[in-house]
């Protein structure tokens, strides 16, 4: 298994994992337009080769996530997703661990992310990875979390 920078052609596979507007919102928030279109998606997620990563297993893309540098040594993790046929088998943990390693190697002091409270699988994964909620930055159904 390996992590590599995402390439534009990878997004056709990643887009195939999102079947409806609710899945799209759960994955990417409300700034990504649905139905997905490759050009809109790349723009909406602010894609670049140095902020987007794929988890590869046996030459297949099985996960995707992004890292965005912010102020004061903070890195923001976003749009974490595992291919539907690989869910429930620990690949989300592997993907997040790899993204955290990349963030650490870039010299960041802490990592943040947003998760929807009703996405219990993600919330559990992030808590086990050491993320804690920052209540004053959370709102409604979105939970802002930080790992230091």
Backbone bond lengths (Angstrom), bond angles and torsions (degrees), N, CA, C in turn:
res aa  C-N    CA-C-N  psi(-1)  N-CA   C-N-CA  omega(-1)  CA-C   N-CA-C  phi
1 X - - - 1.439 - - 1.522 108.47 -
2 X 1.322 115.85 141.75 1.464 119.87 -178.33 1.519 110.54 -144.73
3 X 1.330 115.36 158.57 1.458 122.48 171.48 1.515 106.76 -108.74
4 X 1.320 115.55 140.36 1.461 119.67 174.43 1.517 108.65 -145.59
5 X 1.324 115.01 162.92 1.458 120.05 176.24 1.528 108.90 -64.40
6 X 1.322 115.79 138.94 1.462 120.91 178.90 1.519 110.19 -73.00
7 X 1.317 115.18 144.43 1.460 122.84 176.34 1.523 108.59 -112.78
8 X 1.314 116.84 156.59 1.463 120.82 -176.82 1.527 111.65 -53.84
9 X 1.310 118.00 -41.68 1.468 120.62 -179.13 1.525 113.23 -62.87
10 X 1.328 117.97 -22.10 1.470 121.47 179.10 1.520 111.90 -65.24
11 X 1.319 116.92 -24.98 1.460 120.07 -173.13 1.517 113.57 -70.96
12 X 1.308 118.51 -20.97 1.467 119.58 174.39 1.524 109.48 -63.75
13 X 1.326 116.81 -41.50 1.464 120.99 177.10 1.522 110.24 -67.21
14 X 1.318 117.43 -48.52 1.463 121.71 -177.84 1.528 110.32 -60.50
15 X 1.317 117.35 -42.30 1.468 121.15 178.86 1.526 111.56 -61.38
16 X 1.329 117.43 -31.71 1.471 120.31 -178.65 1.531 111.93 -68.02
17 X 1.316 118.08 -16.25 1.463 121.81 179.78 1.524 112.69 -80.41
18 X 1.332 117.41 -14.60 1.462 122.21 -175.53 1.525 108.15 -104.93
19 X 1.317 116.09 111.63 1.467 120.35 -172.30 1.520 115.10 -95.47
20 X 1.348 117.57 -24.14 1.464 118.55 -177.54 1.520 110.63 -150.49
21 X 1.320 115.10 176.59 1.459 121.34 -175.72 1.526 112.24 -63.09
22 X 1.334 117.18 -37.23 1.464 119.96 178.93 1.526 111.58 -64.94
23 X 1.329 117.26 -42.66 1.467 120.64 177.12 1.523 110.24 -63.17
24 X 1.320 116.87 -39.38 1.453 121.47 179.61 1.527 110.12 -63.69
25 X 1.316 117.57 -45.97 1.461 121.63 179.73 1.525 110.38 -64.16
26 X 1.316 116.95 -42.63 1.466 120.88 179.68 1.520 111.28 -61.59
27 X 1.325 116.43 -37.12 1.463 121.47 -179.15 1.524 112.33 -78.48
28 X 1.324 117.00 -45.21 1.459 119.60 -166.20 1.519 115.24 -125.15
29 X 1.320 117.89 5.88 1.454 118.94 -178.48 1.514 112.00 78.90
30 X 1.321 115.49 -168.56 1.465 119.24 -173.40 1.525 114.01 -94.66
31 X 1.319 117.71 7.15 1.473 119.66 -179.60 1.528 113.10 -95.13
32 X 1.315 117.42 -5.43 1.473 121.23 178.73 1.519 107.90 -98.92
33 X 1.314 115.03 123.43 1.463 121.09 -177.61 1.527 111.68 -75.00
34 X 1.337 114.91 139.29 1.464 121.80 175.95 1.520 107.06 -124.87
35 X 1.336 119.84 140.51 1.464 126.84 4.22 1.528 111.98 -67.19
36 X 1.315 113.71 151.06 1.458 119.97 -176.92 1.513 111.92 -70.25
37 X 1.311 114.03 137.51 1.452 123.69 175.68 1.522 105.04 -132.48
38 X 1.316 118.49 134.62 1.459 121.97 -171.99 1.531 112.21 -55.62
39 X 1.322 118.18 -46.21 1.463 120.17 -177.88 1.526 111.83 -65.92
40 X 1.336 116.19 -45.35 1.466 119.80 177.61 1.521 111.09 -62.65
41 X 1.329 116.46 -43.13 1.458 120.27 -178.67 1.520 111.51 -59.76
42 X 1.318 116.78 -49.10 1.467 120.19 -178.86 1.523 110.74 -58.98
43 X 1.316 116.64 -38.85 1.466 121.00 177.30 1.534 111.10 -70.19
44 X 1.329 116.63 -47.31 1.465 121.32 -176.01 1.532 112.50 -61.48
45 X 1.327 117.16 -36.18 1.473 119.49 -178.13 1.527 112.59 -93.57
46 X 1.324 116.20 4.03 1.476 121.91 -179.70 1.531 110.90 54.93
47 X 1.329 114.28 47.24 1.468 120.91 -178.20 1.522 112.58 -60.53
48 X 1.312 114.65 136.49 1.461 122.61 162.17 1.529 106.06 -149.98
49 X 1.317 116.10 157.92 1.462 119.38 -177.99 1.517 112.68 -62.32
50 X 1.328 116.83 -24.83 1.462 117.83 -177.10 1.528 113.49 -96.59
51 X 1.347 118.98 9.48 1.464 119.76 173.54 1.528 112.85 -126.71
52 X 1.318 117.69 3.07 1.463 122.32 -173.85 1.523 109.70 -128.78
53 X 1.342 115.83 133.69 1.463 120.87 -172.09 1.526 111.40 -135.19
54 X 1.323 114.82 145.97 1.461 121.59 176.37 1.520 110.08 -117.80
55 X 1.324 115.39 140.15 1.451 122.29 170.30 1.526 106.38 -93.40
56 X 1.330 115.41 125.87 1.460 121.68 -174.65 1.525 109.35 -115.81
57 X 1.331 116.09 134.86 1.454 122.30 174.85 1.528 107.75 -135.34
58 X 1.319 116.00 121.02 1.468 121.28 -179.41 1.525 111.64 51.63
59 X 1.330 115.80 47.20 1.467 124.42 178.25 1.524 114.34 64.49
60 X 1.338 117.81 16.90 1.463 122.09 176.52 1.515 109.16 -114.22
61 X 1.321 115.79 140.56 1.462 120.48 172.94 1.523 106.72 -76.36
62 X 1.332 115.60 121.71 1.466 118.74 179.41 1.527 112.61 -120.58
63 X 1.328 117.04 -5.25 1.453 119.88 178.41 1.514 111.19 -159.38
64 X 1.326 114.91 159.58 1.457 121.27 -179.36 1.515 108.41 -148.11
65 X 1.333 115.75 146.14 1.457 121.71 173.74 1.512 110.43 -163.23
66 X 1.327 115.53 164.48 1.460 120.89 -178.95 1.528 110.56 -127.94
67 X 1.330 114.99 154.93 1.458 123.24 175.16 1.518 108.71 -131.77
68 X 1.336 115.75 128.86 1.459 121.23 -179.96 1.525 109.64 -123.24
69 X 1.329 117.94 121.40 1.465 119.08 176.01 1.526 110.49 -67.96
70 X 1.315 115.35 136.92 1.468 122.65 177.26 1.527 108.31 -122.40
71 X 1.309 116.48 -166.18 1.452 121.63 -178.03 1.537 112.27 -74.98
72 X 1.309 115.12 159.98 1.472 123.20 170.77 1.528 114.17 54.21
73 X 1.323 117.86 43.09 1.459 120.91 176.21 1.515 114.87 71.47
74 X 1.326 116.98 18.40 1.464 122.33 179.76 1.521 109.95 -94.70
75 X 1.327 116.81 138.23 1.461 123.53 173.06 1.524 106.51 -118.57
76 X 1.333 117.24 133.09 1.466 121.11 179.95 1.525 109.88 -103.96
77 X 1.320 116.00 124.31 1.459 123.17 178.48 1.531 107.83 -92.76
78 X 1.336 116.74 135.55 1.462 119.35 -175.72 1.531 111.37 -146.99
79 X 1.320 114.14 158.62 1.467 123.60 171.21 1.523 113.46 53.39
80 X 1.316 115.20 48.65 1.460 122.07 178.76 1.531 107.68 -77.75
81 X 1.320 116.14 128.37 1.472 119.22 178.11 1.526 109.47 -151.70
82 X 1.329 114.61 144.35 1.463 122.54 175.26 1.521 107.18 -117.96
83 X 1.321 116.12 141.44 1.471 121.23 178.40 1.527 109.84 -54.18
84 X 1.326 117.53 137.61 1.472 120.78 -176.90 1.528 114.32 -50.56
85 X 1.317 117.94 -40.69 1.473 119.69 -176.83 1.524 113.02 -73.66
86 X 1.342 117.98 -6.44 1.466 121.99 179.74 1.528 112.64 -111.19
87 X 1.312 117.58 -0.32 1.461 121.02 -177.89 1.528 110.95 -70.62
88 X 1.337 114.37 151.40 1.459 120.23 176.65 1.517 113.79 79.70
89 X 1.336 117.00 12.31 1.468 119.71 -177.10 1.536 112.23 -125.56
90 X 1.336 116.88 17.20 1.458 120.46 175.17 1.517 115.41 90.83
91 X 1.324 117.65 2.36 1.466 119.08 -178.61 1.528 112.68 -73.25
92 X 1.328 117.15 -27.85 1.457 119.77 175.06 1.522 110.87 -62.58
93 X 1.306 115.69 -41.21 1.472 120.69 177.45 1.531 110.39 -63.68
94 X 1.320 116.69 -42.71 1.472 120.91 178.90 1.522 110.44 -64.11
95 X 1.328 116.46 -44.23 1.459 120.98 179.01 1.526 110.42 -60.03
96 X 1.324 116.91 -50.13 1.468 120.16 -179.35 1.523 111.55 -63.13
97 X 1.312 118.03 -40.76 1.472 121.25 178.01 1.521 110.93 -59.92
98 X 1.319 116.39 -42.03 1.462 120.29 178.63 1.523 111.69 -66.87
99 X 1.327 117.50 -41.03 1.464 120.13 177.88 1.532 110.40 -64.67
100 X 1.322 117.21 -40.00 1.467 120.39 177.58 1.529 111.12 -64.34
101 X 1.319 116.65 -37.51 1.472 120.73 177.57 1.531 110.32 -64.49
102 X 1.326 116.93 -43.76 1.470 121.06 178.47 1.534 109.64 -61.14
103 X 1.329 116.30 -43.93 1.467 120.38 179.29 1.527 110.56 -61.94
104 X 1.311 116.66 -43.97 1.464 121.04 179.62 1.526 111.22 -63.15
105 X 1.325 116.82 -42.74 1.467 120.77 179.77 1.528 111.94 -64.85
106 X 1.333 116.71 -24.17 1.462 119.58 178.06 1.528 111.63 -82.59
107 X 1.328 116.26 -3.24 1.451 120.57 176.00 1.514 115.20 93.28
108 X 1.323 117.99 12.51 1.457 118.37 -178.50 1.524 111.08 -73.51
109 X 1.329 115.78 151.56 1.460 123.28 -178.27 1.530 111.79 -90.98
110 X 1.336 115.95 -31.62 1.459 120.86 -178.91 1.527 109.81 -153.48
111 X 1.327 115.25 160.50 1.463 121.94 -177.42 1.527 108.29 -126.41
112 X 1.329 115.73 137.16 1.465 120.69 178.49 1.527 109.89 -119.45
113 X 1.315 115.38 165.16 1.458 121.94 174.12 1.516 109.03 -163.90
114 X 1.322 116.07 164.26 1.458 123.00 170.30 1.515 107.47 -112.55
115 X 1.330 115.40 143.01 1.464 120.91 174.37 1.523 107.81 -139.28
116 X 1.304 116.16 148.07 1.459 120.16 175.20 1.521 108.63 -82.17
117 X 1.319 115.72 131.53 1.462 121.64 -176.17 1.528 112.31 -57.90
118 X 1.331 117.34 -33.13 1.467 119.90 -178.21 1.527 112.66 -78.41
119 X 1.341 117.86 -5.55 1.468 121.23 176.00 1.531 107.41 -91.37
120 X 1.322 114.78 79.41 1.467 120.97 -172.13 1.524 113.12 -63.05
121 X 1.317 117.07 -32.76 1.468 119.89 179.08 1.525 109.77 -64.36
122 X 1.328 116.82 -47.25 1.463 120.13 178.86 1.517 111.36 -65.23
123 X 1.317 116.98 -45.55 1.466 120.35 -179.64 1.530 110.77 -57.65
124 X 1.323 117.14 -42.42 1.466 121.30 178.70 1.526 110.51 -64.98
125 X 1.319 116.67 -45.10 1.465 121.26 179.25 1.528 110.90 -57.81
126 X 1.332 116.68 -48.55 1.462 120.17 -176.76 1.525 111.68 -67.06
127 X 1.321 117.66 -38.92 1.469 120.06 177.41 1.523 111.02 -63.62
128 X 1.331 116.80 -42.84 1.465 120.25 177.60 1.524 112.07 -64.58
129 X 1.336 117.17 -28.43 1.466 121.99 179.21 1.534 111.43 -80.18
130 X 1.338 117.04 -3.91 1.460 120.12 176.80 1.518 115.80 101.78
131 X 1.326 117.85 9.62 1.460 120.93 177.44 1.525 109.49 -81.44
132 X 1.327 115.73 142.45 1.458 122.50 176.98 1.519 109.34 -126.96
133 X 1.326 115.78 145.89 1.457 120.21 -179.88 1.525 111.27 -69.96
134 X 1.327 115.27 140.55 1.462 122.93 169.93 1.530 104.67 -107.11
135 X 1.322 115.39 98.64 1.468 121.49 -170.25 1.515 112.13 -58.11
136 X 1.334 117.51 -41.88 1.465 119.45 -175.79 1.527 112.99 -68.92
137 X 1.327 118.66 -14.19 1.466 121.18 177.03 1.530 112.18 -105.92
138 X 1.316 116.86 -3.68 1.462 122.06 176.18 1.515 108.35 -86.72
139 X 1.338 115.66 154.98 1.462 118.64 176.78 1.514 110.27 -154.47
140 X 1.317 114.69 132.07 1.457 120.29 176.73 1.515 112.89 54.93
141 X 1.335 114.82 -120.92 1.463 119.51 -176.78 1.523 112.98 -87.64
142 X 1.358 117.44 -2.19 1.475 121.11 -179.79 1.515 110.42 -102.90
143 X 1.313 114.45 131.16 1.460 122.16 -179.55 1.520 108.60 -109.76
144 X 1.324 117.74 122.79 1.456 122.90 176.28 1.523 106.71 -92.23
145 X 1.336 115.88 126.91 1.465 120.68 -175.93 1.523 110.20 -128.30
146 X 1.339 115.19 149.58 1.464 121.90 -179.58 1.519 109.01 -135.14
147 X 1.325 114.71 141.10 1.473 122.78 172.24 1.517 107.10 -117.33
148 X 1.329 116.58 125.72 1.464 120.16 179.83 1.520 110.43 -109.90
